[in-house]
Amino acid sequence: MMLLRYVCIIKQGVIMMFANIRKRFIMILAIVVAFTGFGLGVQPVSRATAAELSPYNLKIMTFNIRNGGSGSGDQAWDVRKDRVVNAIDSFGPDVLGMQEGYQFQIDYLLGHLNGPYASIGISRFGNTTNEYNNIMYRSDKFEVVESGQFWLSDTPDIVGSKSPYDTAWPRICTWAKFRSKDNNKAEFYYFNTHFGLTEGAQEQAAYVILDRIAKYAISPNAPVLLGGDLNVQETSNAFLALQNSDLNDTWADAGHSYTDDDGTYSNFDGSTTTGHIDWIFQRNVRQIQSIQINRYNENGHYPSDHYPVQLVVDIPLTGDPAPDRTNFGSPSSQYTDSPAGEDITKAFDHNKLTKYYTPHGTAWIQFRFANESQFVVNRYRISSANDNQTTRDPKNWTVKGSNDGVNWVTLDTRSNQSFELRFQTKEYTFNNATGFEYIRLEITSNGGSALQLSELQLFDYVNVARNAAVSADGYRSGETPEKAVDGTTVGNSKWCSVGSEPHWLQLDLGVRHNFTQFVILHAAAGGENADYNTVAYQIQVSDNGTDWTSEVNVANNKANATTHQVNTFGRYVRLLVTDSTARNGDNSARIYELGVYGQQQGATFYKDGSYGGYAVSLPKGKYTLAELQEAGIRNDDITSLRIYGGATVELYWDNNFQGSKLTLTADQTSLSPYGWNDKTSSLRIY
């Protein structure tokens, strides 16, 4: 047994205890991390500075490469394949949606393009011997969070199914949700498709895709891109169905005219008058930097009968402000008779392709957070599994919380829920201000005598605007300020201002909070025309309601929903609108929701002194080194911190709450006076 000797020093807001032990474990771990990356399986995350984080830049290309089973002479694949490679490399896309490629064409491109690419998708017949609508992506930059494929028919989940309006070939859409490997708040969806040749099939395809986007991209502020060879021009019913939805055509968004628009079908001869039929649509992109039709050729020899269309955009950082809390802790279930490979751990493994199954129609499953931590869970997601939706999906359930695993408090109850798709995720929120060590999902009814789900995720970040006192410079009858924070857009629930600009919407939260994310749902997010979206605005914070600091400044917005990652403090939040709409003569701001995410109690940790460098906010809880890294704090990387809501912070030199300890109850511009700069390897907040 090692005998430790402690020296205790007490200062204002500080209690320090130093142990005369060396940090061999942490030094060894730091060396391992330096040579292997995050050796604990933790993903690097974005970490906010006081100002808003910059958006994430993306390069997108859609390209019909012409199937390799047709063409001769100069149009044969073996003759033109390197021209295809060079055309793609001339832009260097992050994500490439291809049409008509065969497996051998995809393999050739994977082996010859600059930079590491990977591909997802299956052929239109579900085999490897026919055309794909695959998505290629930079595997060094992105991970695939989830993906899938559906058919543009009456039965979208039936492999090889065809539209009744065009029975020549099956038509498909491949999709994926991507996440940046160096910034896990940079997430987006890409849908890649190839429409048929008849008007009825094209229009059906548009509506099938819109329906699936609504079911897969469940967050209203998620960036979504849809690209492909649509075989239609901008006057078609199919195009208008997409344009009149919450998607916008990026060609028009970038200011290009349709009337002098050159075509995207090259016919292998450099034609530019054959019509614009390759398109990219977007939802919630922050800014379109450029869009071009790439007319790459080699001395008049073209790579395909279509030109690639290439797009450069900035997307907002819309990832969760805090991670799913089921990364650390222990799951359990009412029954332990699940088949091998389908036990309770599969409900918390962050993999939709696995599942928890029990041969019982009702059951409970629960999660206990690690290190006796108590989290204020107020949001959860349930994902359906692979089969038997009518007999195994959860239907009625109750969510409960406990701090001893015996006495339970009901937090949320749902009934008559359904999951229309396999691997579909649905999100549920509820009001809760109490931390719990255990969260239980009691499923009281489903469609049969067995039960399954693929994922249960638990979150604890709070939309504090829901409980704020709200005021505004004015409003229309029935469209009061409170409608902007009621958590819904249903029934035209919005704040609409009156009079001349500027307009303001102000929230009083009662006490000082730490803010990490702002989300605004503009007019089109509520179903109105996109030219009613807020064009220019600021988001300001204040401690007294008089002196304001602008944390967010936006001009020329066209997005339906805007997301802003910050790390700042205040009691008051004000949305100041300086340009309400793009529609001439209309000065009314239309805000369907103003979401303010943050917490009332906890601490914010800074890499540098005087609250400089990156900042990470944490609620009450116990955080090992692995949990700190998951949140975005590197080992031995804390130099200053802010404490709010009466919390107490204990910093430990070693992992697992071992070694020397520093106890803090007040803000610290620097830990240098205590010899604690860049020393922390685990911590507690209570």
VOGU-3710 file (C-alpha; in Angstrom, 3 decimals, decimal comma):
1> mmllryvcii> 0,000/0,000/0,000  1,297/3,437/-0,950  1,265/6,083/1,776  0,358/9,523/0,424  1,268/12,789/2,091  -0,944/15,806/1,334  -0,436/19,533/1,685  -3,711/21,495/1,852  -3,810/25,134/0,718  -7,015/27,166/0,997
11> kqgvimmfan> -7,638/30,322/-1,031  -10,783/32,135/-2,091  -12,898/29,547/-3,894  -10,036/27,044/-3,941  -9,049/24,000/-1,914  -5,861/22,274/-3,104  -4,539/18,891/-2,086  -1,233/17,747/-3,543  -0,017/14,184/-3,375  3,670/13,377/-3,739
21> irkrfimila> 3,063/10,783/-6,465  4,294/10,834/-10,034  1,930/10,759/-12,965  3,476/7,734/-14,612  0,140/6,400/-15,868  -0,847/9,643/-17,559  2,619/10,154/-19,031  2,503/6,679/-20,552  -1,025/7,234/-21,840  -0,021/10,559/-23,378
31> ivvaftgfgl> 2,786/8,820/-25,270  0,401/6,129/-26,516  -2,088/8,745/-27,690  0,649/10,708/-29,408  1,620/7,720/-31,544  -1,762/6,110/-32,111  -4,298/8,944/-32,097  -7,125/8,733/-29,602  -6,352/5,295/-28,277  -9,571/5,114/-26,289
41> gvqpvsrata> -11,861/4,946/-29,289  -12,997/8,523/-28,747  -13,859/10,710/-31,728  -12,342/14,187/-31,950  -15,029/16,836/-31,624  -15,449/20,513/-32,328  -14,770/22,838/-29,459  -16,280/26,301/-29,405  -14,522/29,574/-28,866  -16,436/32,486/-27,403
51> aelspynlki> -17,430/33,643/-30,884  -19,470/31,547/-33,257  -17,608/28,632/-34,820  -16,962/28,924/-38,540  -19,121/26,810/-40,857  -17,718/23,710/-42,526  -16,702/23,831/-46,195  -17,844/21,046/-48,538  -17,115/20,202/-52,171  -19,918/18,220/-53,826
61> mtfnirnggs> -20,076/16,750/-57,335  -22,803/14,908/-59,236  -21,648/13,018/-62,327  -23,345/10,555/-64,672  -20,260/8,679/-65,884  -22,172/6,640/-68,532  -22,377/2,940/-67,925  -19,386/0,880/-68,956  -21,484/-1,659/-70,801  -22,210/0,627/-73,734
71> gsgdqawdvr> -20,222/2,682/-76,198  -17,451/1,911/-78,639  -14,456/3,699/-80,041  -13,820/6,964/-78,224  -16,880/6,328/-76,043  -15,701/2,932/-74,771  -14,922/2,824/-71,054  -11,342/1,641/-71,481  -10,668/4,578/-73,774  -12,259/7,286/-71,633
81> kdrvvnaids> -11,808/6,002/-68,078  -8,759/8,145/-67,377  -10,622/11,190/-68,676  -13,293/10,444/-66,066  -10,579/10,248/-63,392  -9,047/13,525/-64,528  -12,408/15,295/-64,678  -13,161/14,304/-61,093  -9,647/15,135/-59,902  -9,870/18,571/-61,541
91> fgpdvlgmqe> -12,319/19,453/-58,769  -11,408/17,022/-55,985  -14,856/16,523/-54,435  -15,389/15,557/-50,829  -18,545/13,725/-51,877  -19,313/12,444/-55,378  -22,749/11,183/-56,369  -22,396/9,044/-59,490  -24,989/7,612/-61,827  -24,826/4,600/-64,144
101> gyqfqidyll> -21,522/3,246/-62,847  -20,897/-0,495/-62,886  -18,850/-2,184/-60,190  -15,749/-2,429/-62,387  -15,989/1,303/-63,135  -16,337/2,142/-59,457  -13,364/-0,084/-58,634  -11,227/1,627/-61,255  -12,040/5,071/-59,917  -11,366/4,003/-56,335
111> ghlngpyasi> -7,937/2,822/-57,423  -6,960/5,861/-59,477  -8,483/9,017/-57,991  -6,286/11,352/-55,985  -6,953/10,943/-52,295  -8,550/7,993/-50,525  -12,190/7,418/-51,486  -14,716/4,829/-50,381  -18,053/3,941/-51,971  -21,505/3,029/-50,676
121> gisrfgnttn> -24,574/1,704/-52,476  -25,806/-1,361/-54,336  -26,993/-1,716/-57,919  -30,554/-1,123/-59,023  -31,146/-4,872/-59,026  -29,409/-5,396/-55,693  -26,485/-7,218/-57,307  -23,002/-6,273/-58,500  -23,603/-6,660/-62,240  -25,787/-3,662/-63,090
131> eynnimyrsd> -25,911/0,110/-62,719  -25,284/1,812/-59,378  -26,153/5,221/-58,035  -23,254/4,995/-55,631  -21,872/7,743/-53,426  -18,103/8,097/-53,211  -16,619/10,082/-50,347  -13,225/11,006/-48,924  -12,681/8,291/-46,353  -9,898/10,281/-44,684
141> kfevvesgqf> -12,301/13,142/-43,994  -15,662/11,541/-43,256  -17,316/8,614/-41,602  -20,686/7,223/-42,632  -23,068/7,495/-39,690  -25,906/5,733/-41,485  -26,836/4,968/-45,067  -29,334/3,172/-47,238  -31,038/2,830/-50,587  -34,613/2,837/-51,815
151> wlsdtpdivg> -36,424/2,372/-55,091  -38,465/5,078/-56,826  -41,619/3,019/-57,033  -44,832/2,204/-55,206  -42,791/-0,161/-52,996  -39,555/1,720/-52,243  -38,108/-0,993/-49,989  -38,516/-3,815/-52,528  -35,221/-4,446/-54,318  -35,575/-4,052/-58,077
161> skspydtawp> -39,092/-2,585/-57,957  -40,121/-0,276/-60,803  -42,403/2,701/-61,159  -45,730/1,850/-62,807  -45,099/4,874/-65,038  -41,790/3,531/-66,400  -41,281/-0,234/-66,339  -38,110/-0,304/-68,426  -35,671/-0,156/-65,504  -35,706/0,148/-61,724
171> rictwakfrs> -34,726/3,627/-60,533  -33,015/4,141/-57,191  -31,801/6,667/-54,651  -28,753/6,026/-52,456  -28,306/8,135/-49,333  -25,947/8,596/-46,416  -25,455/10,714/-43,334  -21,836/11,840/-43,099  -19,845/13,202/-40,167  -16,494/14,927/-40,357
181> kdnnkaefyy> -13,692/12,996/-38,692  -12,052/16,149/-37,352  -15,230/17,965/-36,287  -18,121/15,782/-35,210  -20,547/18,698/-35,202  -20,163/18,877/-38,996  -22,871/16,478/-40,169  -24,886/16,384/-43,382  -27,037/14,120/-45,550  -26,463/13,384/-49,222
191> fnthfglteg> -29,086/11,775/-51,477  -27,999/10,602/-54,937  -30,502/9,631/-57,620  -31,221/9,036/-61,318  -34,771/9,689/-62,515  -36,563/7,776/-65,249  -37,559/9,096/-68,659  -41,331/9,521/-68,357  -43,033/12,477/-66,722  -45,132/10,323/-64,414
201> aqeqaayvil> -42,129/8,361/-63,155  -40,129/11,539/-62,632  -42,861/13,181/-60,602  -43,365/10,039/-58,521  -39,612/9,867/-57,919  -39,561/13,428/-56,590  -42,303/12,744/-54,059  -40,815/9,409/-52,943  -37,495/11,140/-52,278  -39,120/14,019/-50,396
211> driakyaisp> -40,971/11,520/-48,220  -37,762/9,630/-47,429  -35,791/12,782/-46,689  -38,464/13,729/-44,150  -38,164/10,307/-42,500  -34,359/10,001/-42,493  -33,192/13,602/-41,937  -35,358/14,093/-38,857  -33,676/17,214/-37,488  -35,230/20,353/-39,026
221> napvllggdl> -31,857/22,132/-39,029  -29,824/19,296/-40,593  -28,015/20,188/-43,850  -29,373/18,046/-46,697  -28,158/17,818/-50,304  -29,883/15,985/-53,153  -28,029/15,540/-56,423  -28,291/13,525/-59,572  -29,273/13,101/-63,181  -32,948/14,012/-62,959
231> nvqetsnafl> -33,579/13,912/-66,717  -35,760/17,017/-66,297  -35,437/20,742/-66,800  -36,568/23,461/-64,431  -40,073/23,761/-65,889  -41,038/20,132/-65,240  -43,500/19,015/-62,581  -40,810/16,877/-60,933  -38,398/19,806/-60,649  -41,138/22,072/-59,305
241> alqnsdlndt> -42,138/19,453/-56,728  -38,598/19,587/-55,340  -38,242/23,351/-55,641  -41,577/23,972/-53,925  -40,597/21,767/-50,981  -38,113/22,792/-48,286  -35,310/22,109/-50,788  -33,815/24,830/-52,972  -32,059/24,515/-56,313  -28,440/25,562/-55,793
251> wadaghsytd> -28,082/26,793/-59,385  -30,710/29,470/-58,800  -29,549/30,071/-55,212  -26,121/30,978/-56,573  -27,702/33,638/-58,780  -27,606/31,813/-62,109  -30,384/32,353/-64,611  -32,345/29,551/-66,226  -32,905/31,519/-69,428  -29,259/31,623/-70,519
261> ddgtysnfdg> -28,427/28,312/-68,857  -26,093/26,027/-70,791  -26,885/22,325/-70,720  -25,361/19,519/-68,677  -25,669/16,823/-71,370  -22,498/16,773/-73,461  -23,475/13,981/-75,860  -19,710/13,282/-75,959  -19,307/16,139/-78,451  -19,243/19,234/-76,237
271> stttghidwi> -22,886/20,165/-76,738  -24,240/22,941/-74,511  -27,776/23,302/-75,875  -29,227/19,933/-74,884  -30,795/21,036/-71,633  -29,851/21,319/-67,973  -30,861/17,950/-66,479  -28,257/17,363/-63,736  -29,034/19,224/-60,518  -28,098/19,657/-56,877
281> fqrnvrqiqs> -30,712/20,778/-54,346  -30,044/21,816/-50,754  -31,679/22,443/-47,407  -30,048/24,442/-44,605  -26,749/25,121/-46,350  -25,201/28,230/-44,785  -23,708/29,669/-47,969  -23,183/28,646/-51,586  -19,649/29,592/-52,561  -19,862/28,447/-56,183
291> iqinryneng> -21,575/26,060/-58,577  -20,271/25,173/-62,024  -20,828/22,847/-64,934  -17,420/21,253/-65,435  -16,744/20,999/-69,167  -13,498/19,106/-68,800  -12,203/17,554/-72,026  -8,923/16,481/-73,510  -8,537/18,022/-76,941  -12,238/17,719/-77,631
301> hypsdhypvq> -12,550/14,222/-76,178  -15,096/14,164/-73,342  -15,202/11,794/-70,362  -18,959/11,076/-70,505  -22,197/12,042/-72,209  -22,936/14,225/-69,151  -20,903/17,041/-67,681  -20,204/16,884/-63,962  -21,868/19,577/-61,860  -19,725/20,759/-58,952
311> lvvdipltgd> -20,765/22,724/-55,900  -18,839/24,394/-53,074  -20,886/25,200/-49,965  -20,529/26,066/-46,314  -22,711/24,069/-43,946  -23,528/24,983/-40,345  -22,281/22,878/-37,461  -25,489/21,139/-36,422  -24,171/18,142/-34,511  -25,418/17,594/-30,981
321> papdrtnfgs> -24,062/20,199/-28,525  -23,391/17,340/-26,090  -22,743/13,654/-26,803  -25,149/10,798/-26,331  -24,759/9,880/-22,654  -24,851/6,118/-23,256  -21,177/6,031/-24,231  -20,143/5,446/-20,623  -22,086/3,271/-18,222  -23,844/-0,078/-18,023
331> pssqytdspa> -27,065/-1,247/-19,713  -29,405/-3,886/-18,299  -32,799/-5,354/-19,128  -35,755/-7,066/-17,527  -35,023/-10,313/-19,377  -31,722/-11,997/-20,135  -32,927/-14,596/-22,634  -32,003/-12,731/-25,816  -30,421/-14,789/-28,608  -26,657/-14,651/-28,994
341> geditkafdh> -25,585/-11,379/-30,581  -28,892/-9,644/-29,788  -28,445/-8,855/-26,087  -29,103/-5,547/-24,363  -25,662/-4,102/-25,181  -26,715/-3,950/-28,847  -29,251/-1,239/-28,009  -26,387/1,036/-26,944  -23,578/0,162/-29,382  -24,242/3,074/-31,790
351> nkltkyytph> -24,751/0,660/-34,668  -28,168/0,460/-36,308  -27,269/-2,781/-38,049  -27,293/-4,629/-34,726  -30,327/-4,935/-32,471  -31,659/-5,846/-29,052  -34,288/-8,596/-29,213  -36,287/-10,320/-26,491  -39,048/-12,921/-26,982  -41,437/-10,897/-24,794
361> gtawiqfrfa> -44,073/-8,415/-25,888  -43,410/-6,044/-22,987  -40,118/-5,368/-21,230  -37,953/-2,683/-19,725  -34,403/-1,748/-20,589  -32,304/0,731/-18,660  -28,963/2,489/-18,597  -26,897/3,430/-15,547  -24,424/6,253/-16,136  -20,800/5,632/-15,193
371> nesqfvvnry> -19,121/6,944/-12,044  -22,452/7,610/-10,285  -23,014/10,563/-12,634  -26,482/12,078/-12,778  -27,574/13,641/-16,064  -30,634/15,787/-16,756  -31,952/13,703/-19,638  -34,638/15,503/-21,609  -34,317/14,040/-25,101  -33,997/10,543/-26,500
381> rissandnqt> -33,943/8,702/-29,811  -35,267/5,249/-30,626  -34,289/3,438/-33,828  -36,230/0,568/-35,346  -34,504/-2,691/-36,260  -34,307/-4,685/-39,460  -37,585/-6,608/-39,744  -41,102/-7,427/-38,472  -42,240/-3,859/-37,928  -45,869/-4,785/-37,246
391> trdpknwtvk> -45,084/-7,305/-34,510  -41,831/-6,219/-32,832  -41,525/-2,413/-32,922  -42,198/-0,506/-29,684  -45,641/1,109/-29,662  -46,421/2,358/-26,138  -43,781/3,200/-23,544  -42,797/5,242/-20,514  -39,400/6,781/-19,725  -38,432/6,896/-16,043
401> gsndgvnwvt> -35,510/8,158/-13,980  -34,007/6,944/-10,705  -31,012/7,554/-8,483  -31,041/4,186/-6,723  -32,485/1,794/-9,305  -35,482/1,155/-7,030  -37,555/4,322/-6,803  -38,594/5,686/-10,176  -39,956/9,013/-11,451  -41,989/9,111/-14,669
411> ldtrsnqsfe> -40,451/11,514/-17,180  -42,247/10,857/-20,473  -45,065/8,662/-21,795  -45,873/7,861/-25,439  -48,644/5,842/-27,045  -49,550/4,585/-30,528  -46,091/5,255/-31,928  -45,010/3,655/-35,189  -41,853/3,267/-37,246  -42,743/3,216/-40,922
421> lrfqtkeytf> -39,236/2,288/-42,064  -36,543/-0,135/-41,017  -33,561/1,433/-39,233  -35,659/4,575/-38,801  -34,773/6,943/-35,970  -37,361/9,030/-34,160  -36,604/11,701/-31,601  -38,630/12,642/-28,522  -38,207/15,554/-26,110  -39,722/16,355/-22,736
431> nnatgfeyir> -39,253/18,862/-19,928  -37,000/17,701/-17,100  -34,702/19,617/-14,752  -33,591/16,750/-12,475  -30,475/14,652/-12,837  -30,767/10,862/-12,645  -28,208/8,078/-12,474  -30,556/5,555/-14,109  -32,852/5,992/-17,110  -35,364/3,247/-17,892
441> leitsnggsa> -37,506/2,662/-20,991  -40,563/0,600/-20,074  -42,223/-0,727/-23,232  -45,797/-1,587/-22,354  -47,157/-2,525/-25,768  -46,120/-3,490/-29,261  -47,684/-5,412/-32,103  -46,887/-8,940/-30,968  -45,216/-11,272/-28,501  -41,609/-10,226/-29,164
451> lqlselqlfd> -39,770/-6,928/-28,971  -36,803/-5,381/-30,741  -35,050/-2,069/-31,357  -31,672/-1,199/-32,793  -30,688/1,866/-30,745  -31,661/3,911/-27,704  -29,795/7,202/-27,264  -30,075/9,584/-24,300  -29,229/13,297/-24,339  -29,109/15,944/-21,649
461> yvnvarnaav> -28,697/19,295/-23,307  -31,604/21,637/-22,732  -33,441/24,139/-24,912  -33,584/26,733/-22,156  -35,725/29,039/-24,288  -38,730/26,851/-23,534  -38,899/28,257/-19,985  -37,969/31,864/-20,763  -40,011/35,034/-20,415  -40,376/36,377/-23,968
471> sadgyrsget> -40,973/39,869/-25,330  -40,717/41,594/-28,712  -40,901/44,986/-30,389  -44,364/44,056/-31,694  -46,425/41,238/-33,126  -49,445/40,357/-35,185  -52,588/39,141/-33,494  -52,257/35,442/-32,703  -48,557/35,401/-33,637  -47,119/36,401/-30,293
481> pekavdgttv> -43,497/36,156/-29,071  -44,329/33,064/-26,994  -45,043/31,156/-30,219  -41,319/31,333/-31,061  -40,371/29,230/-28,028  -43,271/26,776/-27,743  -41,366/23,885/-29,319  -43,566/23,428/-32,384  -44,139/24,797/-35,880  -47,494/23,044/-36,261
491> gnskwcsvgs> -50,533/25,216/-36,900  -48,507/28,194/-38,123  -47,038/28,608/-34,622  -44,653/31,542/-34,997  -43,783/35,055/-33,914  -44,504/37,571/-36,658  -43,444/41,184/-36,175  -45,176/44,339/-37,385  -43,931/47,756/-38,387  -40,606/48,845/-39,771
501> ephwlqldlg> -37,234/47,212/-39,203  -35,266/46,501/-37,100  -37,264/43,989/-35,066  -36,255/42,217/-31,882  -37,277/39,125/-29,948  -35,920/38,944/-26,394  -35,664/36,082/-23,890  -35,164/36,496/-20,144  -33,957/33,230/-18,594  -34,096/34,484/-15,019
511> vrhnftqfvi> -30,501/33,558/-14,159  -27,181/33,446/-15,957  -26,630/30,476/-18,297  -23,854/29,054/-20,406  -25,008/28,988/-24,063  -23,572/26,480/-26,540  -25,955/26,535/-29,510  -28,612/28,729/-31,109  -31,094/27,311/-33,642  -33,542/29,453/-35,627
521> lhaaaggena> -36,384/28,012/-37,687  -37,294/30,611/-40,291  -40,434/30,974/-42,419  -39,877/28,065/-44,815  -39,266/25,697/-41,891  -42,906/26,331/-41,043  -44,125/25,756/-44,592  -44,063/29,311/-45,951  -42,301/30,460/-49,104  -38,514/30,597/-48,781
531> dyntvayqiq> -38,346/34,282/-49,725  -39,930/35,010/-46,326  -36,851/33,578/-44,555  -34,964/36,035/-42,362  -32,196/37,623/-44,448  -30,007/39,469/-41,914  -29,901/39,236/-38,136  -27,769/39,227/-35,002  -27,990/37,076/-31,887  -26,970/39,039/-28,813
541> vsdngtdwts> -26,481/38,148/-25,144  -26,547/40,257/-22,000  -26,279/39,916/-18,230  -28,513/42,910/-17,477  -30,815/43,352/-20,487  -29,184/46,694/-21,333  -25,608/46,049/-22,424  -25,528/43,618/-25,354  -22,780/41,602/-27,019  -23,342/40,265/-30,532
551> evnvannkan> -22,302/36,611/-30,692  -23,748/35,879/-34,149  -23,949/38,132/-37,213  -25,639/36,837/-40,373  -26,218/38,541/-43,719  -27,797/37,201/-46,918  -29,324/34,151/-45,275  -31,401/31,862/-47,500  -31,559/28,788/-45,273  -34,809/27,583/-43,747
561> atthqvntfg> -33,074/26,757/-40,464  -29,825/28,196/-39,160  -27,615/26,730/-36,437  -24,878/28,586/-34,565  -22,331/26,907/-32,274  -21,006/29,245/-29,583  -19,749/29,156/-26,021  -20,862/32,224/-24,144  -22,725/33,393/-21,038  -25,701/35,568/-20,169
571> ryvrllvtds> -29,141/35,854/-18,662  -30,756/37,481/-21,701  -30,770/36,519/-25,387  -31,958/38,876/-28,118  -32,589/38,152/-31,789  -32,154/41,442/-33,658  -33,566/41,301/-37,207  -32,273/43,982/-39,581  -33,583/42,541/-42,870  -36,733/40,495/-42,426
581> tarngdnsar> -37,361/38,953/-45,852  -36,142/38,831/-49,437  -39,618/39,804/-50,629  -39,890/43,439/-51,684  -42,137/45,534/-49,485  -42,440/42,972/-46,677  -40,800/43,991/-43,388  -42,295/41,359/-41,075  -39,919/38,924/-39,383  -41,279/35,374/-39,183
591> iyelgvygqq> -39,620/33,182/-36,558  -41,153/29,766/-35,987  -38,673/28,733/-33,294  -35,719/30,260/-31,497  -33,855/27,467/-29,752  -31,281/28,383/-27,111  -29,275/25,418/-25,880  -27,230/25,587/-22,736  -27,199/24,834/-19,052  -27,757/26,604/-15,764
601> qgatfykdgs> -25,249/24,656/-13,650  -21,843/23,346/-14,603  -18,454/24,575/-15,749  -16,698/25,648/-18,929  -13,067/24,672/-19,442  -10,595/26,596/-21,620  -7,336/25,482/-23,178  -5,625/28,842/-22,608  -5,524/31,398/-19,829  -8,020/34,271/-19,540
611> yggyavslpk> -10,714/32,079/-21,096  -8,872/31,745/-24,382  -8,485/28,916/-26,866  -11,114/26,262/-27,327  -13,889/25,951/-24,743  -15,888/22,913/-23,644  -18,908/23,099/-21,335  -19,895/20,225/-19,067  -22,916/19,711/-16,797  -22,749/18,134/-13,354
621> gkytlaelqe> -21,158/14,704/-13,419  -17,976/12,688/-13,088  -15,639/12,615/-16,078  -12,800/10,176/-16,609  -10,071/10,855/-19,155  -12,008/8,980/-21,832  -15,146/10,995/-21,132  -13,215/14,276/-21,218  -11,718/13,323/-24,557  -15,140/12,445/-25,905
631> agirnddits> -16,345/15,899/-24,860  -13,358/17,487/-26,618  -10,891/18,086/-23,759  -7,464/16,588/-24,307  -5,358/15,145/-21,521  -3,630/17,831/-19,417  -5,226/20,618/-21,479  -7,124/22,927/-19,065  -5,688/26,350/-18,184  -8,709/28,447/-17,123
641> lriyggatve> -12,355/27,794/-16,312  -15,691/29,368/-15,475  -18,072/27,921/-12,893  -21,742/28,853/-12,831  -24,965/27,998/-11,046  -23,269/27,385/-7,689  -21,390/24,302/-8,894  -18,174/22,937/-7,381  -15,372/21,531/-9,537  -12,752/18,994/-8,475
651> lywdnnfqgs> -9,756/18,582/-10,787  -7,557/15,468/-10,522  -4,033/14,968/-11,816  -4,648/11,334/-12,637  -7,335/9,417/-14,426  -10,260/7,862/-12,538  -10,260/10,613/-9,865  -6,864/9,687/-8,487  -3,799/11,651/-7,459  -3,589/15,292/-6,442
661> kltltadqts> -6,879/17,184/-6,264  -7,820/20,839/-6,728  -11,291/21,982/-5,588  -12,754/25,148/-7,116  -15,946/27,121/-6,512  -15,181/30,318/-8,468  -13,960/31,343/-11,930  -10,228/31,067/-12,552  -8,519/33,109/-15,280  -5,438/30,947/-14,801
671> lspygwndkt> -4,534/27,824/-12,889  -0,853/28,826/-12,808  -0,943/30,196/-9,234  -1,854/26,719/-8,057  0,653/24,899/-10,263  -2,232/23,324/-12,147  -1,927/24,539/-15,726  -2,408/21,605/-18,130  -2,506/19,039/-15,317  -6,075/17,709/-15,327
681> sslriy> -6,796/14,094/-16,316  -10,226/13,608/-14,697  -12,713/15,825/-12,885  -15,970/16,021/-10,953  -18,673/18,705/-11,076  -21,316/18,744/-8,335
//
